[in-house]
Amino acid sequence: MSRAPDRTRVPAPLLVPAALAVVFLVLPLGGLLVRTPWSELGAQLAAPGVGEALRLSLVSATLATGLSLLLGVPLAWVLARSRARGRTVLRALVTVPLVLPPVVGGVALFLVLGRQGIVGSWLDDAFGVTIPFTTTAVVIAETFVAMPFLVISVEGALRAADGRFEDVAATLGAGRWTTFRRVTLPLVAPGVAAGAVLCWARALGEFGATITFAGNFPGTTQTMPLAVYLALQRDPDAAIVLSVVLLAVSLATLLLLRDRWLGRGFA
């Protein structure tokens, strides 16, 4: 009897480019760790403003992820299950922030929500509310650039889910909302979790839209990426330490959540 081919073996022509890809992606991270002044790590982390920047980054990224879940999951359902005309155009518009330069996104937010913006001028006149250069602006900027990651992930999970379970629920008398809440969401939970983690990680590392729309004010809008940029101009060692902190937080989040919450959806 002939032995079945081993599908896990990597074809030889793919080994070299795959190895080069690993080197390309991992070598900069290794260089960051090698050049880190480990002896000054404690002093750098205790420097004024570092704790505030880290706290603001974690809080704003979490709020942006929560807002993305609240708005993005329904949007993903519309894109995946609705038969309304114009879905292709809507999907293209939703994914524009993925390819749009973040600085351009910040300018767009400023033109809409700034004091002279389309919506911002009305908010300022009617309620005296000013959004730019506030912590709220940080959350909005991060949500704008990170939500598409969640939407794409959830839409893919919805398209891959077995619709027969929803059909059975409907034949048993469950309404659309009950079916969505009790059947659809559990089915796509791994995809939602994977999208939420990607969304959170993208929000944590957001720079361009944040500095354009929210500014760089310590304690109010200065997140860790902004603190890294500022430190790089005056103290490269401090910038390296802050970069390592961001790397550690991002890596720990992906590793801890991968098996506990994401399961097969992120395997």
Order of alpha helices (4+ residues) and beta strands (2+ residues): alpha-alpha-alpha-alpha-alpha-alpha-alpha-alpha-alpha-alpha-alpha-alpha-alpha
